Amino acid sequence: MVHIVFEQPNIAALTKAIELDETLQGEILEIKDDFAVGPLRDIYTADGYQQRRDWWKEVLTYSPYTDQLAIVDDKLTVHNLLKKLDEEPTEEVWIWMGQNAHDVSGYYWLMSQLKEYQGRIYILYLNNLPFFNEKGNIFYPTHLSEIQPREFLKAKKLARPITLSEFELDPDEWKKTCQDDSLVRYLEGGKKLVGKDVNFFDKDILANLTKQGQKLSKVVNNTQNKMKVKTGDAFLVWRIREMANSNQLIIIGDWTKGWKEISLALPGGDTEILQEPETEN
């Protein structure tokens, strides 16, 4: 079998689970793009794909990930997967999803290309299901990486083939999402994605700023730890740059020297304090 996940930390979690159960043995592939953010119109055409790559290039400017744009090729990953399915008629694909917009968006993007293999494509959607954490307490994970390896062994029982009906209806739902032109997707429940304005996460960023300067990394870490709906650090930093352009916050430092040289504050702070941001813990 081939396992599909949508975030890097999920690979490590699933790998540990496979070590506990050899019946899960198989290749793990990651769809690396975060389809929960960014433009999606005409995503399966050359022009639409290039538009999305151009947007990511802008988002990743000054980030530690500028070299990743060249190595992220999900189209090639799918091409090789289809080739494998054609060459090995008994091969199955297991798509693992957590209850978050990142995974669900990736699922829609991927499964819309797999209808020809209906009956061999399985889904494991850990939607609103209880699991035990490392302390033995029950919780409801939204991301696969939050689940203990031994708990994955229970989750495998949820594997089921994607139905013919789903292969008919889900691509239509995804098509509507792609034509919405929103730059943020929010998971309303089940597999229902709704478009949100590009400033959807701005309130989370502002909630972690004060008039005294703080290191960019501290603001981003605090924001990601506290926000109820998660998104990636690159997207948050891009929004920070956009918010600075509209005078919602102040940036101290030189972007060309990298994230570590940047500090942030709300407008109206003490200039002397802003010039010497607090040391990151």
VOVOPA-891402 format. One record per residue: x, y, z of N, C-alpha, C in turn. Coordinates in steps of 0.2 Angstrom, whole numbers. Layout:
<rs>
n.east:n.north:n.up:ca.east:ca.north:ca.up:c.east:c.north:c.up
X:Y:Z:X:Y:Z:X:Y:Z $
...
</rs>
This chain:
<rs>
n.east:n.north:n.up:ca.east:ca.north:ca.up:c.east:c.north:c.up
4:-6:0:0:0:0:4:6:0 $
1:12:-2:5:18:-2:1:23:3 $
4:26:7:1:30:12:2:38:10 $
-4:42:10:-3:49:8:-5:53:14 $
0:58:16:-1:63:21:0:69:18 $
-2:75:22:-2:81:19:3:86:23 $
6:84:28:11:88:32:17:84:34 $
23:87:34:29:84:36:29:80:43 $
26:83:48:26:80:55:22:73:55 $
17:73:50:13:67:50:17:61:47 $
22:62:43:26:56:41:30:53:47 $
33:57:52:36:54:57:31:50:62 $
25:53:63:20:49:67:18:43:64 $
16:43:57:14:37:54:20:32:53 $
26:34:53:32:29:52:32:25:59 $
31:29:64:32:25:71:26:20:72 $
20:22:69:14:17:69:16:11:65 $
19:12:59:20:6:55:25:2:58 $
30:4:62:35:0:66:31:-4:71 $
25:-2:73:21:-6:78:17:-11:75 $
15:-11:68:11:-15:65:13:-16:57 $
16:-22:56:19:-23:49:13:-23:44 $
7:-24:46:2:-24:41:1:-17:37 $
3:-12:41:3:-5:38:9:-4:34 $
13:-8:33:20:-7:29:18:-5:22 $
22:1:20:21:4:14:24:10:13 $
25:13:7:28:19:6:24:25:8 $
27:30:11:23:36:13:25:42:9 $
20:45:6:21:51:1:18:57:5 $
21:62:4:18:69:6:16:73:1 $
10:76:1:8:81:-3:10:88:0 $
14:91:-2:18:97:2:14:103:1 $
11:105:-4:8:111:-5:2:112:1 $
1:118:3:-4:119:8:-10:123:4 $
-15:118:1:-20:121:-3:-25:124:1 $
-25:125:8:-29:129:12:-28:136:11 $
-23:138:8:-22:145:7:-19:146:0 $
-20:153:-3:-18:154:-9:-23:153:-15 $
-21:156:-21:-26:155:-27:-26:148:-29 $
-32:146:-31:-34:140:-34:-37:140:-41 $
-39:145:-43:-42:145:-49:-38:142:-55 $
-41:138:-59:-38:134:-64:-32:130:-62 $
-32:128:-56:-26:124:-53:-23:119:-57 $
-27:115:-61:-25:110:-65:-22:112:-72 $
-23:118:-73:-20:120:-80:-13:123:-78 $
-9:124:-84:-2:127:-83:-2:134:-81 $
-7:138:-83:-8:145:-81:-10:145:-73 $
-15:141:-71:-17:142:-64:-11:139:-60 $
-8:134:-62:-2:131:-58:3:137:-57 $
5:140:-63:10:145:-62:8:151:-58 $
2:153:-58:-1:158:-54:0:157:-47 $
-1:150:-45:0:148:-38:7:148:-36 $
11:146:-40:18:146:-39:21:153:-38 $
18:158:-42:21:165:-42:18:168:-35 $
12:166:-33:10:168:-26:14:166:-21 $
16:159:-21:20:156:-16:27:159:-16 $
30:161:-22:36:164:-22:36:171:-18 $
31:175:-19:30:181:-15:29:180:-8 $
25:175:-6:25:173:1:31:171:4 $
35:167:1:41:165:4:47:169:3 $
46:175:0:52:180:0:54:182:7 $
61:182:8:64:183:14:63:178:19 $
60:172:18:59:167:23:65:162:22 $
65:157:27:70:152:27:68:147:22 $
63:147:19:60:142:14:61:144:7 $
65:149:5:65:151:-2:67:146:-7 $
71:141:-4:73:136:-9:68:130:-10 $
63:130:-6:58:125:-6:54:125:-12 $
53:131:-15:48:131:-20:50:127:-26 $
57:127:-27:60:123:-32:59:115:-31 $
59:113:-25:59:106:-24:52:103:-23 $
47:108:-22:40:105:-21:37:104:-27 $
35:98:-29:32:96:-35:27:91:-34 $
21:93:-32:16:88:-31:13:85:-37 $
14:89:-42:12:86:-49:16:80:-51 $
22:80:-49:27:75:-51:25:69:-46 $
24:70:-40:22:65:-35:16:61:-37 $
11:65:-40:5:62:-42:6:58:-49 $
10:61:-53:12:57:-59:15:50:-57 $
20:50:-53:23:44:-51:18:39:-47 $
13:42:-43:8:38:-40:4:34:-45 $
2:38:-50:-3:35:-55:1:30:-59 $
7:31:-61:12:26:-64:12:20:-60 $
13:20:-54:13:15:-49:7:11:-49 $
1:14:-49:-5:11:-49:-7:7:-55 $
-4:10:-61:-5:7:-67:-1:1:-68 $
5:1:-65:10:-5:-66:9:-10:-61 $
5:-8:-55:4:-13:-50:-3:-13:-48 $
-7:-18:-52:-15:-18:-51:-17:-19:-44 $
-13:-22:-40:-16:-24:-33:-14:-18:-28 $
-10:-13:-30:-8:-8:-26:-14:-4:-23 $
-14:-2:-17:-19:2:-14:-16:9:-11 $
-20:14:-11:-18:20:-8:-23:22:-2 $
-19:23:3:-23:25:9:-21:33:10 $
-27:37:10:-26:44:11:-28:46:19 $
-23:48:22:-24:50:29:-26:57:30 $
-31:59:34:-33:66:35:-35:67:42 $
-33:73:44:-35:75:51:-40:81:49 $
-43:83:55:-49:87:54:-47:94:54 $
-44:96:48:-41:103:47:-42:105:40 $
-42:111:38:-43:113:31:-37:111:27 $
-31:111:30:-25:109:26:-26:102:23 $
-27:97:27:-28:90:25:-34:90:20 $
-40:93:22:-46:92:18:-45:95:11 $
-41:101:11:-40:104:4:-35:99:0 $
-30:97:3:-26:92:0:-29:86:-3 $
-34:83:1:-38:78:-1:-42:79:-7 $
-45:85:-7:-49:86:-13:-45:87:-19 $
-39:91:-18:-35:92:-24:-32:85:-27 $
-31:80:-22:-28:74:-24:-33:69:-27 $
-39:68:-23:-43:63:-25:-47:65:-32 $
-47:71:-34:-50:73:-40:-46:70:-46 $
-40:68:-45:-36:65:-50:-36:58:-50 $
-40:54:-46:-39:47:-44:-45:43:-46 $
-50:46:-49:-57:43:-50:-56:36:-54 $
-51:36:-58:-50:30:-63:-49:24:-58 $
-46:25:-52:-44:20:-48:-49:18:-42 $
-55:20:-43:-60:19:-38:-60:12:-36 $
-60:11:-29:-60:4:-27:-53:2:-24 $
-48:6:-26:-41:5:-23:-39:11:-19 $
-43:16:-19:-41:22:-15:-45:23:-9 $
-42:22:-3:-45:22:3:-44:29:7 $
-49:30:11:-48:36:15:-49:35:23 $
-45:38:27:-45:37:34:-46:45:37 $
-52:47:38:-53:53:40:-54:53:48 $
-50:56:51:-50:56:59:-54:62:61 $
-61:62:59:-65:67:60:-69:67:67 $
-67:72:71:-71:72:78:-71:66:81 $
-65:62:81:-64:56:85:-60:57:91 $
-62:53:96:-58:54:103:-52:49:102 $
-46:51:105:-40:47:106:-37:49:113 $
-32:44:115:-29:45:121:-22:49:119 $
-21:54:123:-14:57:123:-9:53:127 $
-3:56:127:3:53:130:2:52:138 $
-3:56:141:-4:56:148:-10:51:149 $
-13:48:144:-19:44:145:-26:47:145 $
-26:54:144:-32:58:144:-35:58:137 $
-42:58:136:-45:58:130:-45:65:127 $
-43:66:121:-44:72:117:-46:71:110 $
-47:77:107:-50:76:100:-44:80:95 $
-40:76:92:-35:79:88:-37:82:82 $
-34:87:79:-36:90:73:-30:89:68 $
-24:86:70:-19:85:66:-16:78:67 $
-14:74:62:-12:67:63:-6:67:68 $
-2:72:68:5:72:71:3:72:79 $
-3:74:81:-5:74:88:-6:67:91 $
-7:62:87:-9:56:89:-3:51:90 $
-4:48:96:1:43:98:2:37:93 $
8:35:92:8:29:87:4:23:88 $
3:21:94:-1:15:96:-8:17:94 $
-10:23:95:-17:25:93:-19:25:86 $
-14:25:81:-14:24:74:-17:17:73 $
-15:12:77:-17:5:76:-25:5:76 $
-28:9:80:-35:9:81:-38:13:75 $
-35:18:73:-37:22:67:-37:18:61 $
-33:13:60:-33:10:53:-39:6:52 $
-43:4:57:-49:1:56:-54:5:53 $
-53:12:52:-58:16:49:-57:17:42 $
-51:14:39:-50:14:32:-56:11:28 $
-58:15:23:-64:13:19:-62:15:12 $
-65:12:7:-64:14:0:-68:21:-1 $
-65:26:-5:-69:31:-7:-74:29:-12 $
-80:31:-11:-86:28:-14:-86:31:-21 $
-90:28:-26:-91:31:-32:-95:37:-32 $
-99:38:-27:-103:44:-26:-98:50:-24 $
-94:48:-20:-89:53:-18:-85:55:-23 $
-83:51:-28:-79:53:-33:-83:57:-38 $
-89:57:-38:-93:61:-42:-94:68:-39 $
-96:68:-32:-98:74:-29:-92:78:-26 $
-87:75:-24:-82:79:-20:-78:83:-25 $
-76:81:-31:-73:85:-36:-77:91:-38 $
-84:90:-38:-88:96:-39:-88:101:-34 $
-88:99:-28:-87:103:-22:-80:107:-22 $
-75:103:-24:-68:106:-25:-68:111:-30 $
-72:110:-36:-72:115:-41:-75:121:-39 $
-80:121:-35:-83:127:-32:-78:131:-28 $
-75:127:-24:-70:130:-19:-64:134:-23 $
-62:131:-29:-57:134:-33:-59:140:-36 $
-66:140:-38:-68:146:-42:-70:152:-37 $
-70:151:-30:-72:156:-26:-67:162:-25 $
-61:161:-27:-56:166:-27:-54:169:-20 $
-56:165:-15:-54:167:-8:-47:164:-7 $
-43:168:-3:-36:165:-2:-35:161:4 $
-41:160:8:-40:156:14:-46:151:14 $
-45:145:16:-51:140:16:-52:138:24 $
-58:138:26:-59:137:33:-64:130:33 $
-62:126:37:-66:119:38:-72:120:42 $
-78:120:40:-84:122:43:-86:116:47 $
-84:110:45:-86:104:48:-87:98:42 $
-85:92:44:-85:86:39:-80:88:34 $
-82:88:28:-77:90:23:-79:97:19 $
-83:101:23:-86:107:20:-81:113:21 $
-78:115:16:-74:121:16:-77:127:14 $
-76:132:17:-79:139:15:-73:144:14 $
-74:148:10:-69:153:8:-69:159:13 $
-63:162:15:-63:167:20:-58:173:17 $
-59:179:19:-55:184:17:-47:183:19 $
-43:186:15:-36:185:16:-34:187:23 $
-37:192:26:-36:194:33:-39:190:38 $
-41:184:37:-44:180:42:-40:179:48 $
-33:178:47:-29:177:53:-26:183:56 $
-28:189:54:-24:195:56:-26:196:63 $
-32:195:65:-34:196:72:-30:192:77 $
-28:186:75:-23:181:79:-16:184:80 $
-14:187:75:-7:191:75:-8:197:79 $
-13:201:78:-13:207:82:-14:206:90 $
-17:200:91:-18:198:98:-12:197:102 $
-6:195:98:0:194:101:5:199:101 $
3:205:99:7:211:98:6:216:104 $
11:220:106:10:225:110:14:231:107 $
14:237:111:17:243:108:25:242:109 $
27:237:113:34:236:114:36:231:109 $
42:232:106:45:227:101:46:220:103 $
44:215:99:45:208:100:48:205:94 $
52:200:95:55:197:90:50:193:85 $
51:193:79:46:190:74:45:183:76 $
50:179:77:49:172:79:45:171:85 $
45:175:90:41:175:96:34:176:95 $
33:181:91:26:183:89:23:177:85 $
26:175:80:24:169:76:22:163:80 $
27:161:85:26:155:89:20:156:93 $
20:162:97:14:163:101:8:163:97 $
8:166:92:1:166:87:-1:159:86 $
4:155:83:2:148:81:0:143:87 $
3:145:93:1:141:99:-6:142:102 $
-8:149:101:-14:151:103:-20:151:99 $
-18:151:92:-24:151:87:-28:145:87 $
-34:145:87:-39:139:87:-38:136:80 $
-38:140:75:-37:137:68:-30:139:65 $
-27:133:64:-19:134:62:-18:136:55 $
-13:139:54:-10:140:47:-2:140:48 $
1:140:42:9:140:42:12:146:44 $
18:146:46:22:152:48:23:156:42 $
24:154:36:26:158:30:20:162:29 $
14:159:29:8:163:27:7:169:32 $
8:167:39:8:172:44:12:178:43 $
19:176:41:24:182:40:22:186:34 $
19:183:29:17:186:23:12:191:25 $
7:189:29:2:193:32:5:199:36 $
10:198:40:13:203:44:16:208:39 $
19:206:34:22:211:29:16:215:26 $
11:212:24:5:216:21:2:220:26 $
1:218:33:-2:222:38:3:228:39 $
9:228:39:14:233:40:13:238:34 $
11:236:28:10:240:22:4:245:23 $
-1:242:27:-7:246:28:-7:249:35 $
-1:249:38:0:253:45:-4:250:51 $
-5:243:50:-8:240:56:-3:238:62 $
3:238:60:9:236:64:15:239:61 $
20:239:66:27:242:64:32:236:64 $
36:237:58:41:232:58:48:236:59 $
52:232:63:59:235:65:64:230:62 $
68:232:58:74:228:55:74:227:48 $
78:224:45:79:223:38:77:216:36 $
72:216:32:70:209:29:75:205:25 $
80:209:22:85:205:18:90:201:22 $
90:203:29:94:199:33:91:193:36 $
84:192:34:81:186:37:76:187:43 $
72:182:44:67:183:49:70:185:56 $
76:182:58:78:183:64:80:190:66 $
81:194:61:83:201:62:77:206:63 $
71:203:62:65:207:62:61:207:69 $
59:213:71:55:214:77:48:217:75 $
43:216:79:36:219:78:34:223:84 $
29:228:82:26:231:88:19:234:85 $
15:236:89:9:240:87:11:247:87 $
7:251:82:9:258:82:8:262:88 $
12:267:89:12:271:95:16:270:101 $
21:265:100:25:263:105:31:268:106 $
35:267:111:41:271:112:46:270:107 $
48:275:104:53:273:98:60:271:101 $
62:273:107:68:270:110:67:263:111 $
62:261:114:61:254:116:60:250:109 $
57:253:104:56:249:98:63:248:95 $
68:252:96:74:251:92:78:246:96 $
76:244:102:80:238:105:74:233:108 $
72:229:103:67:224:105:69:220:110 $
64:217:114:65:213:120:69:207:117 $
73:204:121:76:198:119:72:192:119 $
72:188:114:68:182:113:69:177:119 $
64:174:122:66:169:127:68:162:124 $
</rs>
